[in-house]
Amino acid sequence: MNATTPGHCAPSEAPRDALAPVYAQYPFEVDHAEGVWLINARGERLLDLYGGHAVAALGYGHPGWTEALAAQARACQFQTNALPMAIRARAAQRLLAFSQLELASVFLVNSGAEANENALRLALRVTARPHVAALEGAFHGRTAAAAAVTWGSEAWYGFPRKPFDVSFMPRHEPGAIAEHVTERTAAVIVEPVQGLAGAVDLGAPYLAALRERCDRVGALLIFDEVQCGLGRVGAPFAATLYGVTPDLLTTAKALGNGFPCAALLTSARVSAALKVGELGTTYGGGPMACAALLACIEAIESQRLLENVRHMSETIRRTCHVGPVSAIQGEGLLLGLRMRRPAKQIQAELLRRGILAGTASDPQVLRLLPPFILQAAHVELLRRALADIGE
Ligand SMILES: Cc1ncc(COP(=O)(O)O)c(C=O)c1O
């Protein structure tokens, strides 16, 4: 795929009064997309280094993924989990094999928050304990349990109380773990590379220390790999990369490449405690989602995309430390560019130059979550734009 010069961004004119206000709107209305490019109705192009919140792992218009969905729509677009389907069993089996982790079963759901909600519920039920430890800066979703372990959710939580006791640990302080993870603790939930916080990599020693403490006190370890999983860190999962296996692992986003699809992977101990009727979902594990999941893993493996993620990550680190960038953090293609000026300003300046990047809860960090098919020519466009913006 050839990189072309990004186009001018047109302000949106479409009326959208019927939509609830969700996020502040970017001044570019997507009409269609191809590869790593978003294109408006006037044919102007925006280089997408944000991937729709880390979702579009294969980019846009991927032929294998598109054909897999079309074929499954023709064969059977939906059936409930109460009716066995070979494609559902294949999806679960392929995901477990892809993970290279010693995990035993897969519960297919629809979103990251739903996967985390179920992970927390199972951990509390299996251990019969009342407390969960999470990490400062964490984002786990907007449902009652997932938001309860989300840092700073008080600003929008809305429910009168949290469903269990929660404490937040400081990041990168192994010495603080024992105080927070005790015999009362059902689970520790962490993103191994924190996404919204600004691509904050917790690293192998810290994750191993969490594993060790959980084992010591009988708590379960939950890895939220909704954003960092399924290849984004240049390995199947961050758990694989760091050699630390959790008891429960959640993943979503890249898993479906835009078709809603999420999963909760559980250890043999947790799976053994599950009884029929305890878990449920209408749409989770639907055949279209399974086709999307299988097509994503197939593309990652056959196109050697993990290698490309590592290569592009290294290229960004090597070449994009220019202009307003003072440091680069994160793993694979979940990167945080630390700016000398507020990241929002740089984001706006990049947009004016035809490049879409994300921000983070850290106001100095610009977040990159591009498709795994990114090429060196696209990175060069970013480098030039940053150099042009200047310090
Ligand atoms: C790490 C992490 N966990 C959970 C979620 C929630 O996922 P969803 O929006 O699919 O519910 C997100 C979404 O950004 C996330 O980044």
The ligand as a MOL file (V3000), in Angstrom:
LIG
                    3D

  0  0  0     0  0            999 V3000
M  V30 BEGIN CTAB
M  V30 COUNTS 16 16 0 0 0
M  V30 BEGIN ATOM
M  V30 1 C -8.1750 -1.2600 28.8600 0
M  V30 2 C -9.6280 -1.1240 28.5670 0
M  V30 3 N -10.5030 -1.8720 29.2370 0
M  V30 4 C -11.8250 -1.8040 28.9890 0
M  V30 5 C -12.3330 -0.9430 28.0560 0
M  V30 6 C -13.8170 -0.8830 27.7900 0
M  V30 7 O -14.0730 -1.4930 26.5790 0
M  V30 8 P -15.4850 -1.2350 25.8300 0
M  V30 9 O -15.5080 0.1990 25.4330 0
M  V30 10 O -15.4390 -2.1940 24.6690 0
M  V30 11 O -16.5530 -1.5830 26.8030 0
M  V30 12 C -11.4470 -0.1310 27.3340 0
M  V30 13 C -11.9710 0.8280 26.3250 0
M  V30 14 O -11.3280 1.7520 25.9280 0
M  V30 15 C -10.0630 -0.2180 27.5950 0
M  V30 16 O -9.1840 0.5390 26.9380 0
M  V30 END ATOM
M  V30 BEGIN BOND
M  V30 1 1 1 2
M  V30 2 1 2 3
M  V30 3 2 2 15
M  V30 4 2 3 4
M  V30 5 1 4 5
M  V30 6 1 5 6
M  V30 7 2 5 12
M  V30 8 1 6 7
M  V30 9 1 7 8
M  V30 10 2 8 9
M  V30 11 1 8 10
M  V30 12 1 8 11
M  V30 13 1 12 13
M  V30 14 1 12 15
M  V30 15 2 13 14
M  V30 16 1 15 16
M  V30 END BOND
M  V30 END CTAB
M  END
